[in-house]
Amino acid sequence: MKSRERFLAAVEGSEVDRPPIWLMRQAGRYLPDYQAVRKAHSFWELCESPALTTRVALEPLQLFALDAAIVFSDILVVPRALGLGVTFEAAGPSVKHLLRTEADLSAWDFSKVEQRLLYVSEAAADLRNTLQGSHGLLGFAGAPFTLFCYAVEGSSEAEFEVARTMLLTQPDLARRAMEKMSDVVLNLCRAQVKAGVDVIQLFDTWAGLLSETTYRHMALPALSYIVKQLQSDGTPVMLYARGGLHLLSALKDTGARGISLDWRTPWREARAQLPSQLLQGQLDPLTLLANEASVQRETKALLDDMRATSDYRHCIVNLGHGILPSTPISSVQAMVKTVVESGRGAYAKR
Ligand code: CP3
């Protein structure tokens, strides 16, 4: 099977010769050419140039036998387009106009927001045209709750205390903020689909901080709305929720075709709960910092789980979170090689 065919077969749930593989954050700081591009251009300059986004999105495909590409962009394009003022410092993202009051929400600028996000679908179209159908292609966006977390706190926090407190003290404001964001996210995803992506992945990176009850009550309505609209258009959606083992049933209830598991979620437990859902994951990104023997052993163990529980159907090999900047190229090569050599049943425990 060719890469895109294999990727689409997994997404559709049909038979595959082996599970397809791609890696979250596969284009990024662990790669030499990415670093060279970033020396010459700011992060937003990179995101706004289709020539550069295609160049960095292709680099991992040239180095590794991956089956899918992901549009080069960021989840924070949405708060940026709403006028919140998003910059990237050495420590990570920083948001200038934080969401704390009704007045802050009223200041969000929805006029011509689609136009301000055009660069994302231009990046998707350019990559699509360059790939010519050789690889699967994912578009993506942030889930409303995770975008809310950044809008309220402005940077990555361990607990997102202020944002989560607002769910209790100003639930109506929080809900409306997520609702407003969901329309922008939906249109951004539809624009990427129009530009030719095969699948949309929604990143709810901070979902795992919430209890199931709070998640269902506060975060799920806006997320489910996006999933339902996209899937009724015929676009398969995958959801990533970091630390989301306790949220599997809530995520399932969105009706999303796929769930991208984090590294702490036991594969067999997730598969038992979700027998015919597309499951993606979930090697610990830390594994790639260890030696090649460990990478090979852990990858084979994941393949064993996939083979034993669903004969590789409805499976995509990935990491349980984004690849770390200190990852050696040789580890990624070892992981991909192990998957490529697996073949149907090669590592099955009999
Ligand atoms: O290959 C790819 O997947 C690249 C596309 C991509 C980026 N960000 C590029 C990026 C994707 C899918 C994302 C998603 C993203 N962005 C998430 C969800 C996934 C996750 O990791 O949980 C989140 C939470 C963000 C927000 C964000 N963007 C943070 C917290 C940071 C800084 C810290 C970090 O991980 O680098 C970014 C910056 C960013 N986005 C970089 C890249 C390659 C690094 C920027 C640089 O060059 O300095």
Residues whose N, C-alpha, C, O or C-beta is under 5 A from the ligand:
A	BS01	CP3	L23 M24 R25 Q26 A27 G28 R29 R38 I70 V71 F72 S73 D74 I75 G92 P93 S156 F203 T205 G322
